[in-house]
Structure formats: structure tokens, C-alpha cells
């Protein structure tokens, strides 16, 4: 099946990010120029256009190392804080329904990672002074938030593990959903014919059309009917954004796994692994793997056999219930700090 090697070659962090020619192009000036030429044939959107369309009254922007970061801060100021971080090829809109369900009793902070949603991509200068965890730390410091429950999906969960390792004072507990712990392998994937065809079109044209995102999201869902038309439209809009030069420069990644293994061993916080076991990329075996790497954390697990790679999108009401249950009743008691 010719599409499989292509998919394997373009993984980004925790998710099979189908980094088509315009994505790869973002790493070089000639290819970026090619993408600009392609824009004449395809409806690319600039960041300014996306902001004009999607900025709302909850939107806030913070300069972090010269990058404008989009975030939202909702709920009572004196309530426990949930910091929610999306995965690769996603945005803070991943958490829209969950935020509505929880913001009456929690303060919910969420952000668009650099290059995604309404946040700027990292400049060359920013990459010289920033590492991925600097971004959420800067947002929390700006908001004067001292402690959070970190909620992350896919590579957003990777960010959470690294943050808990670096700043254990800041992270009270982790809730990780379909987060990788080993270098991601896609050799086992059996793509749907619809996604294979969509990828072939994208490879030929350098553009991911609206049907690509329908096929992509449906493939990674446990039940494709749960993926709404609105979600399909939003993914199409956000990921026809004009290419960024340093697209994944500030995304938390497992990489070759060597440093990631060291960082995961530093995590000593209560951790809920909330897993969609119908995920074709990170099935239940990946849940077992991350449990081993987080050997010093106090682990709780919830397996959802009918859910795929994006539980916050696919079953947001259920996800919100489990967040509240874990925070309010399920967190293990930790021994006194040494």
C-alpha cells in the first residue's frame, strides 16, 4: 500500500500528522515560495484572516519570546485551575465543550501552541531562547497561577509530562489522554481507502482539502459519527494556514525517546491515563507502555474501548465527567514531600 510509507514519513510528535508538501515546505524558503504559488490555486488563509474569523470575546494574546500566543482564561478566579493543552494538528478549540461543562466550578486555561490555532509560529530568534515548556509557564506566570491540574491529549500530554518534570511545584496532577511514550510507529496502520485517496490528492497538489480532514478525523475516531461537521470545518480552516517556517519548533515531542525516558521518570504526581482504546495509532498497548515509563507517578487508568485518538473531541461530556471525578474524588494520596 503506497500511502503507508508516506504517512510514516510525516509523523509529528504523538499524532500521525499527515505533513503534506506545504508542511514540509514550511522548513525551507524555496518550498515556502512554492506554497505561496500554490495559494493562487488553493484557498490558504493567513494568520490575520484566521484571527479575524475565529477571535472571540474570550480570546487573549500574550507575547512569549517574541511570539504572540493565543489563550483563553474562563471560570471563577478563585477556583481550582485546569490547564488544557491540545495535541499536534489541533487547537484550543479541542476543549470547547469540556470548558463549557466545567467552567462553572473550575478556572479553565487553554492555549494554542505556537504555529497552531491563532498563535504565531516560532521565529528563528525565539527558538534560540525558548523550549516548549516555556510557553505554558509564561501564560501561567502572566495569570499569576501557581498550581494546575494539567490536562493534555496526544502530544499535549507530552507537554504535560515535561512540565511536571521541570516544575513539580506548578503541576498538582496530570490527566493524559492518548499520549505517546515511545517514538511513534505507524507501520501497523491500515488506512481507510478514503484517507488513502485524500492523502494521494494532497501529495499531488500540496494542499489538504476539506475532504482530507473529514477522512482524517473519521479514521482516528472510534465512531466517526461523533465527529461533527463543525469540527471538520474548523480543522480545514486552521490547517490551510499559510505555512510556518518552524512549524514544530516548540511542540513537545518524544523524539528518539532517550531524553523523554529521563523526563518521564521525574514525574511523581498523581496521573490519570484516560485512554481511547480504539485509537489506531496509540492503542491500549501504548497505555501499558506509558504506565511503565511513569513508574514513579501514582497511576490511575480509565480505558474507553469505543473511543479513538481524540477523546476530548469525540466524547467531551464523558471526558469532562472523568476530569471532575478524578480531581474531586479519585486522586491518590501522595506521601509527604521529602
Secondary structure, DSSP 4 states (H G I P E B T S, - for coil): -HHHHHHHHT-BTTB-----HHHHHTTSHHHHHHHHHHTTTS--B-HHHHHHHH--TTEEEEEETTEEEEEEEES-TTSPEEEEE--TT--GGGGHHHHHHHTTTSEEEEEPPTTSTTSPPPPHHHHHH--HHHHHHHHHHHHT---EEEEEETHHHHHHHHHHHH-TTTEEEEEEES---S----TT----HHHHHHHHHHHHHS---HHHHHHHHHHHSSSGGGS-HHHHHHHHHHTTBPPPTTTTTTS---TTSHHHHHHHHH--SEEEEEEETT-SSS-HHHHHHHHHHTTTSEEEEEEETT--S-HHHHSHHHHHHHHHHIIIIIPPPPPPP-
